[in-house]
Amino acid sequence: MPVFEGITVLAHSPAEVFDFICNPANLIAVTPPDLHLRLVEAPERLSLGARIVVQSRRWGFSQRIVSLVTAFEPNRVIVDEQKEGPFKKWVHSHRLEAIPEGTRMIDRVEYEAPGGLLGLVFTTDAIENELQELFAYRTEKFKELLQESTKPAT
């Protein structure tokens, strides 16, 4: 099964990063606008068992994706798994490690390409390329938005 891994170093504590990723609205904020991702249903804060429903549109395909949080360790790990959506399998782990610079966030995505007609467009190679672009964008947005969220009030 294909696996994609991205590492982001953030100048913030694991607690600050964890707090940021526990807010489902921030998922939208760190996603490239060309994915047209919209939050349909989610709790205010993620927790074990939380259900997240998003709608996305890419290359003329509209997709509804339902994910569940299947692992949750405060300030360390969140794992969400697609339960409904385009992929045969999609498991996204966010692991946080304290380092002298702040936090190393390791995103690991285990996936299987969709079948049928969608699988002709979303091949493993195409998904890998999309993930590289997505995580490059996310890295910059995480840095920008975390910096804004931790500025002291003036």
N, C-alpha and C positions, 0 to 999 in steps of 0.2 A: 504494500500500500504506500502511495506517495506521502512524503512528509515534507513540510516547509517549516523552516525555523528562522525567526528574525530576532535580533538582539538590539535593544535600545538602551542607552545609558542616559539616565535622567538625573539632574542635580537636585533631587528631592528625596525625602525619606521614603522607605517602603510604605509607611502609613499614609503619607500624602498621595502617593501614586495609587495605592489600593483604594483610598477614598474616592479618587477621581474615576477609577474604572468601575466602581460600584454604582455609579450613577448612569443608568441606561441612556440618558440623553447625550452623554458624552460619546457614546458609540457613534452617533450621527455626526457629532462635531469633528471626529477624527477620520471620517470616511470621505474619500474624494467625491466632490459634487457630481461628477459624471455617472456615479452609481445610483443617484436619485434615491438614496436610502431614506425611508420614513419610518419612524417608530409608530407602530399601530397599537401595541399593548405591552406594558411592562410595569413592574412595581417601581416605586420611587427609588428604592435601593435594592441592589441584588443581594440574594442570600441563597442558601442551599435550596434547590427545588424551584427557584424563580423561573417563571415562563416569560420569554421575550418573543414578541411577534414583530417582524419588520417586513416592509414592502420595498422591493428594489426593482429598478428598470435599467437594463443594460442591453445595448445592441437591438433594441426593439422587443426584448423579452421582459415581461413583467413576472416577478417571482414573489411569492409570499413564503417567508421562512419563519419557522417556529423552532426555537431553541430552549433547552432547559439547562439550568446551572446544576451540574452533577457532582462538582467538588468545590468546596469553599473553605479555605483556611485564612482567616483574617491576616492581612498584611503579607501573605505569602502566595496563595494560589486561588485562581478561579478557573474552572473548566466549564465551558458550555458546549453542548452537543446539539446538532440539528436533529430535530425529530420529524419535521416536515419541511420539504424544500427540494431544490433541484439536485442536490448531491446524493449519491448512494450512501456516503458517509462523510461527516464533517465534525471533527472534534477539535476545538480551539482551547488550548491551555495558555494561561497567562501566569508565569512564575516570576516572583519578585525576589531579588537577592540584594541584601545590603552590601554596598561596597564603599570604599573611602570617598568616591565622587558623589555618592547618593544611592541610586538604585540601578541595578541591572534588571531590565524586564525582558524575559525570554518568552516570546510568543511561538508556540508550536502548533501547527495545523496538520492533522492527519485527515486525509480526504480520499474519496474515490469519485472520479468523474461521473457525471450523470449518464444515464443510458438514453436510448432512443434518439430522436432528432436533435435534442439539446446536446447530446454527447458528441455529435458531429462538429459542433461549434466549440464546446467547452472540453477540449481534449486535455490530457494531463499536462502537455507542454504549454497550452494556452493558459491553463489555470496557474501554473508555476510563474509564467510571465506576469499575469494579473496580480498575483500575490506579491511579487517583487515590487511592482509599481505601487500597490496598495500600502505595503509596509514602509516604503520610502516616504510616501505622503504622511502616513500615520506618525512616523518618527518625528517629522517636523511639526505636525499639529500637536502632538503630545507635549513637546518642548514649549511651544508657543502658549498653549492653553494652560498648562501647569504653571508656567511663569506668571500668567495673568491671574490665576486663581489663588496664588500664594503671595501676591503683592500686599504689603500692609495697607490698611485703609488710611487715607490722608484726610 
